[in-house]
Amino acid sequence: MNTKTIIKNLAIELVVYGILVTTYALLALRWLADPINALFHDNLLIYAFLGLVLIVAQAALLERLTTFLLERLGLPHSESE
Amino acid sequence: MEFPIAGVEINPLYLAAIGFVVGVLGGFFGVGGGFIAGPMMFLSGVPMNFVVGTDLAHMTGKSIVAARRHSILGHVDFKLGVLMIIGTIIGVEIGAQVVEAIKEIGKADQIIGWAYVAILVAIGSFTAIESIRAIRMIHTDKIEAKEAVGFTGLTKRIQLIRLKPMISLPASGIASISLWVIIISGLISGTLAGFLGVGGGFIRMPLMVYVLGIPTHVAIGTDLFEIIFSAGFGTITHAIKGNVDIMIALIMQTGAAIGAQIGSVATHHFSGPRIRLLFSGMPFIGAILVIWRLLDSSAGAIH
């Protein structure tokens, strides 16, 4: 596969992934900010593990979701390279 | 936007931009990028205790994204990564104990800070000299760019050590190497990381290339794989101590996740020596930032 195609595929993937991670962060800020703030003051142990889960979910699950969406839409993605 | 956990008000676009920059650098060089993200977060007003913990949190997510991308490109040696983690964990604890011992002597910040500068300058200088030599070798000796390393003496001696058990690392193209060499390498990088209070990616990557003889691209991917666990563990321990603002980390991760993918894919279009030459500038940037902080704190102490 040539460089131009790789860059094009990556750009498509990044646009979809970018929309997903940004939406995720905005939703987390809108709906989880207050409960997480309360948890920080009430129970740091649960806060610590929930925090890691949120980060891992944003990184790993959304990438899987991106691949799934691109496959469903019939668009090229990195795993098909 | 207000972040009540850290008690600061920061523009989220600035945080996402920091994430993006360290994401690109992390994906390309296989480092956490804490020595750049840390000062930038501190300058934006994030309290110092939150800087380290929050940086580790976003580093975890960024490393997952970058390591997965490197794994698709065939740049991760999972066996090597898992084995190095064993040494790294023990090493981090040893490094932390050394710090405690230095604290009892006094002036720990200055001693650790200048040791950090010395290590950064040594790594940067060595990598720069070696990579320039390797690039010259490609042109003069007609060596394949991917294989060229300007300093192989130590690697050859290390691979002659036949201390059992011997293992193979097919993903790195190594037929036989002592398990102890890998664990001790992890131990050394972990001790330095624990002593300096950093993730240690900038130590591990050159160590894997020059000591173990791992190809540069695989060293980068494997380092990122290891950072997932070290930074993840650090996130938990710092969060339990109340030093992580997960909302700041999530915003930074938005930029970092995209940057890490770009950085990771970019490695595919550069030869090992060129990546190492570009990498050699990173420790110098880190050293300048540390010297600035050290001189600033000295001036503060005088006043």
HADDOCK unambig.tbl for C-alpha pairs under 7 A between the chains (distance, minus, plus):
assign (segid A and resid 14 and name CA) (segid B and resid 258 and name CA) 6.51 0.50 0.50
assign (segid A and resid 18 and name CA) (segid B and resid 258 and name CA) 6.56 0.50 0.50
assign (segid A and resid 21 and name CA) (segid B and resid 254 and name CA) 5.66 0.50 0.50
assign (segid A and resid 22 and name CA) (segid B and resid 254 and name CA) 5.97 0.50 0.50
assign (segid A and resid 25 and name CA) (segid B and resid 250 and name CA) 6.06 0.50 0.50
assign (segid A and resid 25 and name CA) (segid B and resid 251 and name CA) 6.20 0.50 0.50
assign (segid A and resid 29 and name CA) (segid B and resid 247 and name CA) 6.91 0.50 0.50
assign (segid A and resid 37 and name CA) (segid B and resid 5 and name CA) 6.14 0.50 0.50
assign (segid A and resid 44 and name CA) (segid B and resid 239 and name CA) 6.82 0.50 0.50
assign (segid A and resid 44 and name CA) (segid B and resid 240 and name CA) 5.10 0.50 0.50
assign (segid A and resid 44 and name CA) (segid B and resid 242 and name CA) 6.65 0.50 0.50
assign (segid A and resid 45 and name CA) (segid B and resid 240 and name CA) 5.40 0.50 0.50
assign (segid A and resid 48 and name CA) (segid B and resid 236 and name CA) 5.29 0.50 0.50
assign (segid A and resid 48 and name CA) (segid B and resid 239 and name CA) 4.83 0.50 0.50
assign (segid A and resid 48 and name CA) (segid B and resid 240 and name CA) 5.69 0.50 0.50
assign (segid A and resid 49 and name CA) (segid B and resid 236 and name CA) 6.57 0.50 0.50
assign (segid A and resid 51 and name CA) (segid B and resid 246 and name CA) 5.71 0.50 0.50
assign (segid A and resid 55 and name CA) (segid B and resid 61 and name CA) 5.53 0.50 0.50
assign (segid A and resid 55 and name CA) (segid B and resid 250 and name CA) 6.46 0.50 0.50
assign (segid A and resid 56 and name CA) (segid B and resid 61 and name CA) 5.57 0.50 0.50
assign (segid A and resid 59 and name CA) (segid B and resid 61 and name CA) 5.09 0.50 0.50
assign (segid A and resid 59 and name CA) (segid B and resid 62 and name CA) 6.86 0.50 0.50
assign (segid A and resid 59 and name CA) (segid B and resid 64 and name CA) 6.35 0.50 0.50
assign (segid A and resid 59 and name CA) (segid B and resid 65 and name CA) 5.81 0.50 0.50
assign (segid A and resid 59 and name CA) (segid B and resid 257 and name CA) 6.74 0.50 0.50
assign (segid A and resid 60 and name CA) (segid B and resid 64 and name CA) 6.61 0.50 0.50
assign (segid A and resid 60 and name CA) (segid B and resid 65 and name CA) 6.63 0.50 0.50
assign (segid A and resid 79 and name CA) (segid B and resid 72 and name CA) 6.72 0.50 0.50
